[in-house]
């Protein structure tokens, strides 16, 4: 698979209202196709709402669901105040914010 690199640093206060929910989310960066991106964002919202007191549980739910739906090997980070530099398969990254200050980064890299 083709790989690409992306750097990110947590820290933005701009948020957009998600169309299907009152929760504020913002897609900071994604190269996924529209259908996959929307599905991934909906999954992130569901996981973060279900596991609002555990970022680790939310990340595990997102990873396991993405692995089943789109094949292994997905990696997921959920939290506040982190930076990252990763390699990923092209068309397989999403970096978003949920609920104001929780960042979610998911990427596929086999």
C-alpha positions as CSV (number, residue, x, y, z in Angstrom):
1,X,0.0,0.0,0.0
2,X,1.0,3.6,-0.6
3,X,2.1,5.4,2.6
4,X,2.1,9.0,3.5
5,X,3.2,10.9,6.5
6,X,1.3,13.4,8.6
7,X,2.2,15.6,11.6
8,X,-0.4,17.0,14.0
9,X,-0.4,19.0,17.2
10,X,-3.5,19.3,19.4
11,X,-4.7,22.8,19.8
12,X,-7.6,24.5,18.1
13,X,-10.8,26.1,19.3
14,X,-12.7,26.1,16.0
15,X,-15.6,23.7,15.9
16,X,-18.5,23.0,13.6
17,X,-21.9,21.6,14.4
18,X,-22.3,18.1,13.2
19,X,-25.4,17.7,11.1
20,X,-26.9,14.6,12.7
21,X,-26.3,15.5,16.4
22,X,-26.0,18.4,18.7
23,X,-22.5,17.4,19.7
24,X,-19.8,19.7,18.3
25,X,-17.2,18.0,16.1
26,X,-14.6,19.2,13.7
27,X,-12.8,17.2,11.1
28,X,-9.3,18.7,11.2
29,X,-7.8,16.5,8.5
30,X,-8.9,13.5,6.5
31,X,-8.0,12.0,3.1
32,X,-10.7,9.3,3.4
33,X,-13.4,9.2,0.7
34,X,-16.6,10.9,1.8
35,X,-18.5,7.7,2.7
36,X,-15.7,6.3,4.9
37,X,-15.1,9.7,6.5
38,X,-18.8,10.1,7.5
39,X,-19.0,6.6,8.8
40,X,-15.8,6.9,10.8
41,X,-16.9,10.2,12.3
42,X,-20.2,8.8,13.3
43,X,-18.4,5.8,14.9
44,X,-16.1,8.2,16.9
45,X,-19.1,10.2,18.2
46,X,-20.9,7.0,19.2
47,X,-17.7,5.6,20.9
48,X,-17.0,8.8,22.8
49,X,-20.5,9.2,24.0
50,X,-20.7,5.5,25.1
51,X,-17.4,5.7,26.9
52,X,-17.3,9.3,28.0
53,X,-15.3,8.4,31.1
54,X,-12.7,6.2,29.4
55,X,-10.7,7.4,26.3
56,X,-9.1,3.9,26.2
57,X,-12.4,2.1,25.9
58,X,-13.5,4.6,23.2
59,X,-10.3,4.0,21.3
60,X,-10.7,0.2,21.6
61,X,-14.2,0.3,20.3
62,X,-13.2,2.5,17.3
63,X,-10.2,0.3,16.4
64,X,-12.1,-2.9,16.6
65,X,-15.0,-1.6,14.6
66,X,-12.7,-0.2,11.9
67,X,-10.7,-3.4,11.7
68,X,-13.9,-5.4,11.1
69,X,-15.4,-2.9,8.7
70,X,-12.3,-1.9,6.7
71,X,-9.7,-4.5,7.4
72,X,-6.7,-4.5,9.8
73,X,-4.6,-2.7,11.0
74,X,-6.2,0.5,12.3
75,X,-4.6,2.6,15.1
76,X,-6.6,5.0,17.2
77,X,-5.7,7.7,19.8
78,X,-8.3,9.5,21.8
79,X,-7.5,12.2,24.3
80,X,-6.5,15.8,25.0
81,X,-3.1,17.5,24.6
82,X,-1.1,15.2,22.4
83,X,1.0,15.6,19.3
84,X,1.8,12.9,16.7
85,X,3.8,12.1,13.7
86,X,2.7,8.9,11.8
87,X,3.0,7.0,8.6
88,X,-0.3,5.7,7.2
89,X,-1.8,4.2,4.1
90,X,-3.1,6.9,1.8
91,X,-6.9,7.5,2.0
92,X,-7.0,6.0,5.5
93,X,-6.6,8.8,8.1
94,X,-8.9,10.9,10.1
95,X,-8.0,13.6,12.7
96,X,-11.0,15.2,14.4
97,X,-12.2,16.9,17.5
98,X,-15.2,15.8,19.5
99,X,-17.2,17.8,22.1
100,X,-14.9,20.7,22.2
101,X,-11.5,19.5,23.3
102,X,-11.2,15.7,22.8
103,X,-9.1,14.8,19.8
104,X,-9.4,11.6,17.9
105,X,-6.7,10.4,15.4
106,X,-7.3,7.2,13.5
107,X,-5.1,5.8,10.7
108,X,-4.5,2.5,8.9
109,X,-1.0,1.2,8.6
110,X,-0.2,-2.5,7.9
